[in-house]
Amino acid sequence: MPWVAKAFPWLLMFDAVMVLSALTAAISLVRRASRMTAEETRGLIAGNQYRAYRDSSRHLRLARRAVVIGAAVDVIAAAILLITNRLSPELADIFFLIIGVGFFVPLYLSLSVLEKGFSVFAKQCESLLQKSTHR
């Protein structure tokens, strides 16, 4: 399976781009939240856009759980196949390296970073709204 070995560096490069894109999006959300005013927050809440950020945070948290479950199923399936001698060492490498390290770990990291960015944005909106209503 030399084609798998040739594809792995490309997969890692794609993974790095995916994680960096998620990090950039989260940083821009957090920076935007730190610069928001109370009037902008009221506009977000009036247009129900605030709820979309809060719901996105919750959905990303659920998606992160699904990724953990998928990774666990991958590890369990590979372990069972290795124990029963139905899996060659090359295929075990594919299960653990390509699918695990090359797919599940970067996806989990990206979802975690995005979820944190959305939750910080939603919390900042809530705190700005509470400050503006208490004045």
KAJOJO-V498702 format. One record per pair of residues at least 12 apart in sequence whose ideal C-beta (glycine too) atoms are under 10 Angstrom apart, sorted by sequence separation. I is the first residue (numbers start at 1). GAP is how many residues later the second one is. If there is no record, write none. Layout:
# KAJOJO-V498702
i=I gap=GAP
i=I gap=GAP
This chain:
# KAJOJO-V498702
i=78 gap=13
i=79 gap=13
i=82 gap=13
i=78 gap=14
i=81 gap=14
i=82 gap=14
i=78 gap=15
i=78 gap=16
i=79 gap=16
i=78 gap=17
i=79 gap=17
i=77 gap=18
i=78 gap=18
i=33 gap=20
i=75 gap=20
i=74 gap=21
i=75 gap=21
i=78 gap=21
i=74 gap=22
i=77 gap=22
i=78 gap=22
i=29 gap=24
i=75 gap=24
i=74 gap=25
i=75 gap=25
i=74 gap=26
i=29 gap=27
i=71 gap=28
i=70 gap=29
i=71 gap=29
i=74 gap=29
i=75 gap=29
i=74 gap=30
i=71 gap=32
i=72 gap=32
i=70 gap=33
i=71 gap=33
i=70 gap=34
i=71 gap=34
i=67 gap=36
i=68 gap=36
i=71 gap=36
i=67 gap=37
i=70 gap=37
i=71 gap=37
i=22 gap=38
i=67 gap=38
i=70 gap=38
i=67 gap=40
i=68 gap=40
i=66 gap=41
i=67 gap=41
i=67 gap=42
i=64 gap=43
i=67 gap=43
i=68 gap=43
i=63 gap=44
i=64 gap=44
i=67 gap=44
i=63 gap=45
i=64 gap=45
i=66 gap=45
i=67 gap=45
i=64 gap=46
i=65 gap=46
i=63 gap=47
i=64 gap=47
i=63 gap=48
i=64 gap=48
i=62 gap=49
i=60 gap=50
i=61 gap=50
i=64 gap=50
i=60 gap=51
i=61 gap=51
i=63 gap=51
i=64 gap=51
i=59 gap=52
i=60 gap=52
i=63 gap=52
i=60 gap=53
i=62 gap=53
i=60 gap=54
i=61 gap=54
i=60 gap=55
i=61 gap=55
i=59 gap=56
i=60 gap=56
i=57 gap=57
i=58 gap=57
i=60 gap=57
i=61 gap=57
i=56 gap=58
i=57 gap=58
i=60 gap=58
i=61 gap=58
i=56 gap=59
i=57 gap=59
i=59 gap=59
i=60 gap=59
i=57 gap=60
i=58 gap=60
i=56 gap=61
i=57 gap=61
i=58 gap=61
i=56 gap=62
i=57 gap=62
i=55 gap=63
i=56 gap=63
i=57 gap=63
i=53 gap=64
i=54 gap=64
i=57 gap=64
i=58 gap=64
i=53 gap=65
i=54 gap=65
i=56 gap=65
i=57 gap=65
i=52 gap=66
i=53 gap=66
i=56 gap=66
i=57 gap=66
i=53 gap=67
i=54 gap=67
i=55 gap=67
i=53 gap=68
i=54 gap=68
i=53 gap=69
i=54 gap=69
i=52 gap=70
i=53 gap=70
i=50 gap=71
i=51 gap=71
i=53 gap=71
i=54 gap=71
i=50 gap=72
i=53 gap=72
i=54 gap=72
i=51 gap=74
i=50 gap=75
i=49 gap=76
i=50 gap=76
i=44 gap=77
i=44 gap=78
i=50 gap=79
i=45 gap=80
i=44 gap=81
i=45 gap=81
i=41 gap=83
i=42 gap=83
i=45 gap=83
i=22 gap=84
i=26 gap=84
i=33 gap=84
i=41 gap=84
i=44 gap=84
i=45 gap=84
i=5 gap=85
i=8 gap=85
i=22 gap=85
i=25 gap=85
i=29 gap=85
i=32 gap=85
i=33 gap=85
i=36 gap=85
i=40 gap=85
i=41 gap=85
i=44 gap=85
i=4 gap=86
i=8 gap=86
i=11 gap=86
i=15 gap=86
i=19 gap=86
i=23 gap=86
i=26 gap=86
i=27 gap=86
i=30 gap=86
i=31 gap=86
i=34 gap=86
i=41 gap=86
i=42 gap=86
i=1 gap=87
i=4 gap=87
i=11 gap=87
i=15 gap=87
i=19 gap=87
i=22 gap=87
i=23 gap=87
i=26 gap=87
i=29 gap=87
i=30 gap=87
i=33 gap=87
i=34 gap=87
i=38 gap=87
i=41 gap=87
i=42 gap=87
i=5 gap=88
i=14 gap=88
i=15 gap=88
i=18 gap=88
i=19 gap=88
i=22 gap=88
i=25 gap=88
i=26 gap=88
i=29 gap=88
i=30 gap=88
i=33 gap=88
i=36 gap=88
i=40 gap=88
i=41 gap=88
i=1 gap=89
i=4 gap=89
i=8 gap=89
i=12 gap=89
i=14 gap=89
i=17 gap=89
i=18 gap=89
i=19 gap=89
i=21 gap=89
i=22 gap=89
i=24 gap=89
i=25 gap=89
i=26 gap=89
i=28 gap=89
i=29 gap=89
i=32 gap=89
i=33 gap=89
i=35 gap=89
i=36 gap=89
i=39 gap=89
i=41 gap=89
i=1 gap=90
i=4 gap=90
i=8 gap=90
i=11 gap=90
i=12 gap=90
i=15 gap=90
i=16 gap=90
i=19 gap=90
i=20 gap=90
i=22 gap=90
i=23 gap=90
i=26 gap=90
i=27 gap=90
i=29 gap=90
i=30 gap=90
i=31 gap=90
i=33 gap=90
i=34 gap=90
i=38 gap=90
i=41 gap=90
i=42 gap=90
i=7 gap=91
i=11 gap=91
i=15 gap=91
i=18 gap=91
i=19 gap=91
i=22 gap=91
i=23 gap=91
i=26 gap=91
i=29 gap=91
i=30 gap=91
i=33 gap=91
i=37 gap=91
i=38 gap=91
i=41 gap=91
i=42 gap=91
i=1 gap=92
i=5 gap=92
i=10 gap=92
i=11 gap=92
i=14 gap=92
i=15 gap=92
i=18 gap=92
i=21 gap=92
i=22 gap=92
i=25 gap=92
i=26 gap=92
i=29 gap=92
i=32 gap=92
i=33 gap=92
i=36 gap=92
i=38 gap=92
i=1 gap=93
i=4 gap=93
i=5 gap=93
i=8 gap=93
i=19 gap=93
i=20 gap=93
i=21 gap=93
i=22 gap=93
i=24 gap=93
i=25 gap=93
i=26 gap=93
i=28 gap=93
i=29 gap=93
i=38 gap=93
i=39 gap=93
i=4 gap=94
i=8 gap=94
i=12 gap=94
i=15 gap=94
i=19 gap=94
i=22 gap=94
i=23 gap=94
i=26 gap=94
i=30 gap=94
i=33 gap=94
i=38 gap=94
i=7 gap=95
i=11 gap=95
i=15 gap=95
i=22 gap=95
i=26 gap=95
i=29 gap=95
i=33 gap=95
i=37 gap=95
i=38 gap=95
i=1 gap=97
i=38 gap=97
